[in-house]
Amino acid sequence: MKKIIVLNPTNDAREVSKQPFGLLTIASKFMDNGFDVVWLDGDPNRGEDLGVSYIKDNLSKHTDASLICTGGLNTTYRFIKDLFLYIEESEIQIPILVGGRVAKDIDYLLWETISNLKYICKQEGEHVVDWLCDNNLDLTNAPGIIHRENGEIFEHDDAPEIKHLNDSPVLRWDLLDPIYFKNGWGSILTSRGCPFRCSFCQTKGKKYRILGPERIVDEIKTIVKKFDVKKITIADELFLVQKDRVAELCDYIKPLGIKWRCSSRGDLVTLKEFPLLKKMKDSGCERIVMGIESGSNVVLHSMSKGETIEQMEVAIRLINFAGMEVSPTFIFGHPGETRETALESVKWRKKMGFYGGYFYATPYPNTPLYENYRKDHDLSIQEEVDYIQASPYIKNLEINFTDMSMKELKDLDKECRIMLKDPMPFYLRRLLRKLMVKIVLPAFAPFFINKLAFKRGSMKIYNSKLDGTVSDDIHIELQEE
């Protein structure tokens, strides 16, 4: 039986270990095809040297392997570069296939800076793995793989993508270190892609495909049993795109008695979704993460968000009145940001009770924000490498995309942070928010929903005696809009 090493690199900028869904899928697919898989995971074994010693020690035990598969986010670039250097110096004769975002987004840097790199895959891996397994691991002819030979790069035909995620392999969760499930938390991925095109996001404009509710619940049951998980994060970019699937999934999740959270855009939550929100709450959903990013429509437009702050405000109220909390994210300093837009965002946040910090506009490869940054600064290959190896981080203010000077931007940053300092102690704010969301606001939901319906010129449509359902007239009205 041929041996495959699947190696999860250490992420420079990641403070906690997160499940490597892509590589776990690849490992599971090889195992489904009858191969012996050795799982080496640098992230939870990082230690003082970021997992380098762990990987080297274990690679030396498996020099009889036929292939090493690795990859990940762009923050794995340094680790992957060091891996190839170690392979070369130790004279280990195992081909390495690099995939994931690091291959898709900065393949040109990989080819330029890693002389012994021969194979990369810029596509999702299910069909690629199947082809390799059926063709004696022939990397030089495999669809979906790009290879280098005698200094020349050869691109092959694309491998097909799976049309439905139910065709993806059942994940071998037992490969993962229990640290991924510490404190009773676990994560699952139930979809791929995002149809929207935000300027700062690497997942923009991707075909959206889903995992069926039955498969999702089977995955949840598995990690609950194996790792004593009590709470689930649905790690999709956007969970609420297909509402029927969400409603069906709630029916499956409720009997499990677990708590869960997910993410959504504001424009995906309108008045007609209120019954669905209540159903989510009843099935155990406690929180919805929303990438609001700014309280200014000017900046939202600059981000190509395709939604307005008014839409988000309605969504937040609806989620709260359904009995769930909203965890918002914000970005400071995006192109188009001015003193006026920053203060406008602060004012809106204070109105909504969203005190605290924000992330800084940070260009990541294969985003419009990065392409503009690279062109504006005429970056050389080495300058791009230096930038990526410095692990650009959304918690550090390093780049100025505005028309302000860096001093003016930093002064504005300091001013905004002072204004967003919560006057209430953290524990008291949390207690008050939970009280409002779980008890007070749901009690006033009928009044709020009716008020919102009247604003839209509808008849009274909320029936508090019939489990909070919305009648067909408002449903039709919203569809026509």
Order of alpha helices (4+ residues) and beta strands (2+ residues): beta-alpha-beta-alpha-beta-alpha-beta-alpha-alpha-beta-alpha-beta-beta-beta-beta-beta-alpha-beta-alpha-beta-alpha-beta-alpha-alpha-beta-alpha-beta-alpha-alpha-alpha-alpha-alpha-beta-beta-alpha
